[in-house]
Amino acid sequence: MNRRRYLALTGALTTTALAGCSESGETSTVDGGKTADPASTDTETPAPTSGTENDVATERATETETEPETATPTGEAALEVISEELVVDEGEYSTDVYVAAEIENTADVPSGLIELKAEWFDGDGNYLDNSTQYLRTLGAGETWNARVYALMSDGEKIEDYSLGGEFQTQSPNFSPEGLALGETELKVGDNDAVVNGGVQNNRGEEVGYIQAIAKFYNADGAVVGTGRDNVLEVPADRTWSFEASWLGYGDRLGDIDDFEVVITDSPY
């Protein structure tokens, strides 16, 4: 059964809605409009910004490889829009316009893929364009500090917006039996954040698919973005080396304070 949940937050000028979809292979779209397929490298795609000073490197390592526990949470994720606002960031050479929103998973299980879409309007209520942002997963009790940037060259025309979206109420199994996550390392540069690591196949047979998702957190423990990498047909007793990157531009990269990697053998 394809289950949906709708959230509505109505302010003076804006309306926010999220639709939840179970992992049946079907999805529903709120308010229509153009969308883009999420790429292997997750991006925020804002308007161009000036250079950053985020040349830092952080390393998280484990002395031994560990296999996740095989217990899988049951139930469905539930997302709520805690806050939202239209932000106009006037820089020296360009102006960024985006919706900043806090999305909380109030359930005790992680979500699957989340899609947020902002539609942009001028002062007369005329439709201008839309933009989309993705997050691979949001853990139980976690908050996503999301930004959906306007990609228009004439963003100064924007005076109003609507924010909608959809999410998978069930995540992939992030505790796959026989797969061990090894040492991981985070490097944050001017243009992206990259997590390198390895996953050991201890099943004694080939694994057809493995995906690694890197989750990036700010100092308050909120998720600011995700990146992923995947591979097909990993032989028994071999280690797959992955590189999961996120193109979070400007001060988004500077917000990164910590990270986590989750792995799955499901492509859905």
N, C-alpha and C positions, 0 to 999 in steps of 0.2 A: 504494500500500500504506500502511496506517495502522500506523506503527511506534510502539511503546511502550517506555519505559524506566521501571523502578520503582526508587526509592531507599528504603531503610529505615534509620532511625536509632532504636534502641530504648534508652530509659533506664529508670530505676526506675519511672517512672509514665507516660511518654509514648511515643508512636510517631509517627514522621514518615514520610510517603511522598509521592513526586512521580511522576506519570505523564507521559511525553512523548508527544506526538501529532504526526504529520506533518501537513503542510498539505493534507489531502485533503478538508477540509470536515467531517470527523468529529472528535469529541472523546470522551474517556472520563472518567468521574468516579470519584474514589477515595473510598470509604467512604460514598457517597450523601449525603443531607442536602439542605438548602435552599441555593440559590445565587441570586445576583442578577446581572442583565445589567450589564456594565460601562458606565457612562454616559460621555457626551462629556467631562464634567468629572470627573477622577479624584479620589476622596476617600478618606480614612482613617476617617471616621465614628466617632471615639471617643466616650466619654461626655463631657458638657460639661466644659470646663476654664476656669480663670480667664483673664483677658486677658493678652496677650503684649506685648512691647516691640519687636516686629520691624517697625519702620517704616524699612526700609532700601531702597535702590534700587541696582541694579547694572546696568551697561550693557556689552554686548559688541557691537561694531560692526565691519563690514568696509568698507574704502574702496570696493571694487567688488563687484558681485554675482558669485558664483562658481557654476559648475555642478559637481555631484559627478562623480567619475570613474564610468564606466559599468561597471567590473568588478564582478561580483556574486560573493560568496563561495559556495562549495559546501559540502555536508556538513550536519550537524545539530548543534544546540545540545545540551549535556549539563549538567544542573543538579545540584548537590550541596548538601545541607543541612550547613553547616559547624558551626553551633551553634544552640541554641534554649533559651529559658527562659521561665517564667511570671513576670510582673512585676506586683506590686501596688503602685501609686503612690498613697499616701494624701495627698490634698491637704487644705486647710483646710475646703473646702466639699463636696468629692466625692472619690471614690476611683476611679481608673482601673485596670482590669485588662486586661492584654494579653499576647500571646505575642511576644517579640522573637526574630527568627531571622535568621541570615546565610545567604543563598543565593548560591552561586557558579556562574557559567557557566564550566566548565572546557574548553569547546570553542573553536575558532578562528573561530566564526561566531556572530552574535547570535541570540537566541531571538525567538520571537513572543510573544504574550500569555501572561502567567503568572497563574495563579489559586491563591491560598492560602486554605484554609478551616480554621478552628479549631473544634473541638467542645468544649463546656464540660461538666464533671461536678462533682457535689458530692463530699463526703468518703466517701459510701457507694457511689460509682460510678454514681449515677443521672444520666442525660442531662438537661441543662438547656436548652441553646440552641446556636446556632452563628453564626459571623461569617465574612465573606469579604473578602479584600483582593486587588487587582489591580496588576500592573505591565505596561505596554505592551510593553516589550522590555528585555532585558538583554544588553549587548554582550559580545563575546568577552573572557574573562578578568576580567569585572567582577563585583563583589559587590553584592547588594541587602541593605541593612539594613532588613528588613521588620518591620512591626508589625501584628498583627491584634488589634484591640480588641474586648473583650466589650461588647455593646450592651445588656446586661441592666440593669434598674434595681436589681436585688439582686445585683450582682456579687460581694458579699462571700461568697456561697454557694460560689463557685468554689474548688475545691481541686485539680482535675486537669484535663487537657485532652488532646486528640489533634490533631495538625497534619497535614493532607494537602493534595494539590493536583495540578494538571496544568499543562502548558505546551505551546505549539506549538514543535516542534523546528526549524522553519524560519520565519524572519522574512520580512516583505515586502521587496521590493527597495528599499533605502534609497539607491540611486544611480540614480534615474530620469533617463534621457536627456532633455535639453531643458528641464529645470526648474532654476532658479537660486535658491538661498537668499540673500536680501539681509540687510540690517541687522537685528539682533535686540536686544531689550532686556528685562531681567528686573526686576520690581518685587515685593518681598516685603512684605506688610502683616500686619495682625493676624490675618486669616482665610484668606488664600490667597497663593499665589505665581503670578504671571502673566508669561508671556513673549509679547511682541508682536513681530511681524516680517512679512516679505513674501516671497512666492515668485513669480518671474517665469516666465511661460510663453513659452519661446523655440522651441517646436516648429513654429510656423507653422500650427498648426491647434488646434482646441479640445481641451482635456484634460478628460475626463469626470469625473475624481475626483482630488483631491489631499488628502493628510493630513500634518499637521505634528505631531510628537511632541516635547515638551520633556522632557528628563531632568534631574533635579536631584541634585546631588552634595554630600556633606559635605566637610569639610576633609581627610579621609583618602582621598578619591576614590571612596567607596562611593556607590551610588545610594540615595537615600532615597524617591524617588517620581517619577511621571511625570504629565504632562497632555497633552491633545491638542486639536486643532481640525481640521475637515475642511470640504470644499466640493465642490460639483458644478458641472461645465460652466464651466470657466474659458476665456474666448476667447483666441485667439492674441494674443501680444504684450501681454497684460495682466498686471498684478501683483495677486495675491490677498493681502490683508492678513489675518493670522490672529492669534488670541488663545488661547493654550493655558494653562489654569490647573489648579492642583492644590490641593485643600482638605486640606492636611496640617496638622493642628491643633497648638496648643501649641508645645512645644519642637521639634517636627518642622520647623516653618518656620525656627526659629532655627538649625537644623543646616545650612541651605543655604549653601554656599560658592561654588558654581560651577554652570554649566548647559551643556547642549548641545541643539541642535535637529537632528533628522533628519526627512527628508521622503520620501514615497512616493506613487506613483500607484495603489497597490493598496488596496482596502478590506479585504483579508484579512490 
